Amino acid sequence: MKHLEETPWFICDKDDQNYCAYVDTDSNYFNAEPILLHLFPNFESLPDEEKDSKLEKVALAYQDIISEDYDRLARECFNVKSHRLEMKTECVIRSAYFRATRRYAQWITKQEGINKEVLDIKGLEFMKANFPPILGDFFNKILKQVLKGAEYKNIIEQIKSFKTQILDGTIPLAKLGNPTAVKKLQKYQGTKARAGEMFTEILKGAPAPVRAAIRYNDLLRLWQLDRKHNLITMADKVKWIYLKDNPYKIEALAFFDYDIPAKVQEFLDTYADRQKVFDSILLNKLEGFFSDLGWSLNLNPHLNSLKSFEI
């Protein structure tokens, strides 16, 4: 393999390590640190902007080397003088997080020779439409800070503070609900409540949002609110939230965040399970993120009182 002048071949293959960080279709992401440290022994002490410039310079040099090899490949292996194979340096990334194929975040500082400050995120769970936006925004903030070198302790403190806001009611329930469009409502809705009965039969296999929507409609009928407020129907966009143990044994309840009857709001304020919202939605994703980073959620000895990341 051809390399830059005076760069030994084994720099990219020391101890048989693979410095290709990620591959997707025709894109390849490489960790250039071993080459940069070899060419510039003081690389780590340089300002970030200068690091980016040197990285781009090396990348462009290798771009030319690979393009020359494509030319040779075309001539010697395929006996053609022209081809469309081309290697192009797309961007310089100061740090990145790769979760899985097409699920990543990268802090781009140069793109096609132009200085930029862009956090490019693709496919991560908190960006999905059924993830509460306020929780997604928080995860996005944490991710951005980690990519920019924030300390572990500082990240933990922010998570603790955010959890407190969820549990003490600072964050309104309407913002904590899972957004969804109700699908297959009729499929899982059995016999409607008859005289002497409170609730509609819910058929086996009904997804949580459907169960939550059916129970919302039941409460509106039970409390005689269905004449003033709309029942949830197929394709309606609603939010739903887990409930604590309650007199009606309802596990989750859906609602329109723009039209919550006072009695339903009171019921939610009393029985909404804010702890489960944090644990099942946000904490679940944070645990996966921390694990990928090689971090523990209970490393700090001053946080030993935490139980299963109970902050």
C-alpha positions in Angstrom: 0.0 0.0 0.0 1.4 3.4 -1.0 1.6 6.1 1.7 2.7 9.6 2.1 6.5 10.1 1.9 8.4 8.8 4.9 5.2 7.4 6.5 5.8 3.6 7.1 3.1 1.3 5.9 2.5 -0.2 9.3 1.3 3.1 10.8 -2.2 2.2 9.5 -1.9 -1.4 10.5 -0.1 -1.4 13.8 -1.0 -4.5 15.9 -3.4 -5.4 13.1 -5.9 -2.8 14.1 -8.7 -1.6 11.8 -8.8 2.2 11.7 -11.9 2.2 9.5 -14.6 3.5 11.9 -17.7 3.2 9.7 -18.7 2.2 6.2 -22.0 2.9 4.5 -22.6 2.4 0.7 -19.9 4.4 -1.0 -18.7 6.3 2.1 -15.8 5.4 4.4 -14.9 7.0 7.7 -11.3 6.6 8.9 -9.5 7.4 12.2 -6.5 9.4 11.1 -5.0 9.7 14.5 -2.0 7.3 14.0 -1.0 9.0 10.8 -1.3 12.5 12.3 0.7 11.6 15.4 3.4 10.2 13.2 3.6 13.2 10.9 3.0 15.8 13.6 4.4 14.6 17.0 3.0 17.7 18.7 -0.5 17.2 17.1 -2.3 16.8 20.5 -1.1 20.2 21.7 -2.3 22.1 18.6 -5.4 24.3 18.6 -8.5 22.5 17.3 -8.6 24.6 14.2 -5.1 23.8 13.3 -5.7 20.1 13.9 -8.6 20.2 11.5 -6.5 21.9 8.8 -3.7 19.3 9.1 -6.2 16.5 9.0 -7.8 17.9 5.9 -4.3 18.3 4.3 -3.5 14.6 5.0 -6.9 13.5 3.8 -6.5 15.4 0.5 -3.1 13.9 0.0 -4.5 10.4 0.4 -7.3 11.3 -1.8 -4.8 11.8 -4.7 -2.9 8.6 -3.9 -6.1 6.5 -4.0 -7.3 8.2 -7.2 -3.9 7.4 -8.8 -4.4 3.8 -7.8 -7.8 3.8 -9.4 -6.2 4.9 -12.6 -3.6 2.1 -12.4 -6.4 -0.4 -11.5 -8.3 0.6 -14.6 -5.3 0.3 -16.9 -3.7 -2.8 -15.6 -6.7 -4.9 -14.6 -9.5 -3.7 -17.0 -7.4 -2.3 -19.9 -9.3 1.0 -20.0 -8.0 4.5 -20.1 -10.9 6.3 -18.5 -13.3 5.5 -15.6 -15.6 7.0 -13.1 -14.0 5.8 -9.9 -13.0 8.7 -7.7 -12.1 9.3 -4.1 -13.3 12.5 -2.6 -12.7 14.0 0.8 -16.1 15.0 1.9 -15.7 16.3 5.5 -13.4 16.6 8.5 -15.0 15.2 11.7 -13.6 16.2 15.0 -15.6 13.6 16.9 -18.4 11.1 16.1 -20.7 8.5 17.6 -21.6 5.5 15.5 -24.5 3.4 17.0 -25.2 1.2 14.0 -25.6 1.4 10.2 -27.1 4.8 9.4 -27.5 5.6 13.0 -24.8 8.1 14.0 -23.9 11.6 15.1 -20.9 13.5 13.9 -19.4 16.9 14.7 -18.3 18.2 11.3 -15.9 21.1 11.3 -14.9 21.2 7.6 -17.0 20.2 4.6 -15.5 20.2 1.1 -12.9 22.8 2.2 -15.3 25.1 4.0 -15.2 25.7 7.7 -18.4 24.6 9.5 -19.8 23.8 12.9 -22.5 21.2 12.2 -23.8 18.4 14.4 -25.0 15.9 11.8 -27.4 13.3 13.3 -28.9 10.4 11.4 -31.3 7.6 12.6 -30.9 7.8 16.3 -33.9 6.9 18.4 -34.5 10.3 20.0 -35.2 11.8 16.6 -38.1 9.5 15.8 -41.6 11.0 15.6 -42.9 8.9 18.5 -40.2 10.2 20.9 -41.4 13.1 23.2 -39.7 16.2 21.7 -38.7 17.6 25.1 -36.8 14.3 25.9 -35.4 14.3 22.4 -34.1 17.8 22.8 -32.4 16.9 26.1 -30.8 13.8 24.6 -29.6 15.9 21.7 -28.0 18.5 24.1 -26.2 15.7 26.0 -25.0 14.1 22.8 -23.7 17.4 21.5 -21.8 18.1 24.7 -20.2 14.6 24.8 -19.0 15.0 21.2 -17.5 18.4 22.2 -15.6 16.8 25.2 -17.9 17.5 28.2 -16.8 15.8 31.4 -18.7 12.7 32.7 -19.5 14.4 36.0 -21.0 17.4 34.3 -23.2 15.2 32.1 -24.4 13.2 35.1 -25.4 16.4 37.0 -27.4 17.6 34.0 -29.3 14.2 33.9 -30.0 14.4 37.6 -31.4 17.9 37.3 -33.5 17.0 34.3 -34.9 14.0 36.1 -35.9 16.2 39.0 -37.8 18.5 36.7 -39.7 15.5 35.3 -40.6 14.1 38.7 -41.5 17.3 40.6 -43.9 18.5 37.9 -41.8 21.3 36.5 -42.2 19.8 33.1 -45.9 19.6 32.1 -47.4 16.2 31.5 -48.5 17.2 28.0 -44.8 17.5 27.1 -43.9 14.1 28.4 -46.5 12.1 26.5 -45.5 9.8 23.6 -46.7 11.3 20.3 -48.4 8.8 18.0 -51.0 8.4 15.3 -53.7 6.0 16.5 -53.7 2.9 14.2 -55.9 -0.2 14.1 -58.2 1.1 16.7 -61.2 -0.9 15.5 -59.1 -4.1 15.1 -58.4 -4.3 18.9 -61.7 -2.8 20.2 -64.0 -5.5 21.3 -67.5 -5.2 22.8 -68.3 -1.7 24.1 -69.3 -1.2 27.7 -72.9 -2.1 28.3 -75.2 -1.2 31.1 -73.5 -1.8 34.4 -70.1 -2.0 32.8 -67.4 0.7 32.7 -65.0 -0.3 30.0 -64.8 -1.5 26.5 -63.2 -4.9 25.9 -59.7 -4.7 24.6 -58.6 -7.6 22.4 -55.4 -9.5 22.9 -52.3 -8.0 21.3 -53.4 -4.4 21.3 -50.4 -2.0 21.3 -50.1 0.3 24.3 -51.2 3.5 22.3 -54.3 1.7 21.2 -55.1 0.5 24.7 -54.5 4.1 26.0 -56.9 5.5 23.3 -59.7 3.1 24.1 -59.5 3.8 27.8 -59.5 7.6 27.1 -62.8 7.2 25.2 -64.2 5.0 28.0 -63.4 7.7 30.6 -65.1 10.4 28.5 -68.2 8.3 28.3 -68.1 7.3 31.9 -67.8 10.9 33.0 -70.3 12.1 30.4 -67.7 14.3 28.7 -68.1 12.9 25.2 -70.6 15.5 24.1 -68.2 18.4 24.8 -65.0 16.7 23.9 -64.0 14.6 20.9 -63.4 10.9 21.2 -60.2 9.5 19.8 -60.8 7.9 16.4 -58.6 6.2 13.8 -55.6 8.2 12.6 -56.0 10.9 15.2 -52.7 12.3 16.4 -52.5 12.0 20.2 -50.1 11.6 23.1 -50.2 8.8 25.7 -48.6 8.3 29.0 -48.1 5.5 31.6 -50.2 5.6 34.7 -49.5 4.4 38.3 -51.9 2.2 40.1 -55.4 3.8 40.0 -59.0 3.0 40.9 -59.8 2.0 37.3 -56.8 -0.2 36.8 -55.8 1.7 33.6 -52.2 1.2 32.6 -51.9 4.0 30.1 -54.0 6.9 28.9 -54.1 8.8 25.6 -55.2 12.4 25.3 -55.3 15.4 22.9 -52.7 17.9 24.3 -54.8 20.8 22.9 -58.1 19.6 24.5 -57.8 18.0 27.9 -61.0 18.0 29.9 -60.4 19.3 33.4 -61.4 16.0 35.0 -59.0 14.1 32.7 -56.3 16.5 33.6 -56.9 16.0 37.3 -56.8 12.3 36.8 -53.5 12.5 34.9 -52.0 14.9 37.5 -52.8 12.3 40.2 -51.9 9.1 38.4 -49.4 9.8 35.6 -46.3 7.7 36.2 -43.5 10.3 35.7 -40.9 7.9 37.0 -41.8 5.3 34.4 -41.7 8.0 31.7 -38.1 8.7 32.7 -37.1 5.1 33.1 -38.7 3.5 30.0 -38.1 6.3 27.5 -35.1 8.5 28.4 -33.1 6.3 30.8 -33.3 3.3 28.5 -31.7 5.3 25.7 -29.1 6.9 28.0 -28.0 3.5 29.2 -27.3 2.3 25.7 -25.4 5.6 24.9 -23.3 5.3 28.0 -22.5 1.7 27.4 -21.3 2.5 23.8 -19.0 5.2 25.3 -17.6 2.7 27.8 -19.0 4.8 30.6 -20.8 3.5 33.7 -23.8 5.2 35.1 -22.5 4.6 38.6 -18.8 5.2 38.4 -18.6 8.3 40.5 -18.1 7.2 44.2 -20.1 10.2 45.3 -23.1 8.8 43.5 -23.0 5.4 45.2 -26.4 6.0 46.7 -27.8 5.7 43.3 -29.6 2.5 42.7 -29.7 1.4 39.1 -29.0 4.9 38.1 -31.6 6.3 40.5 -30.8 10.0 40.4 
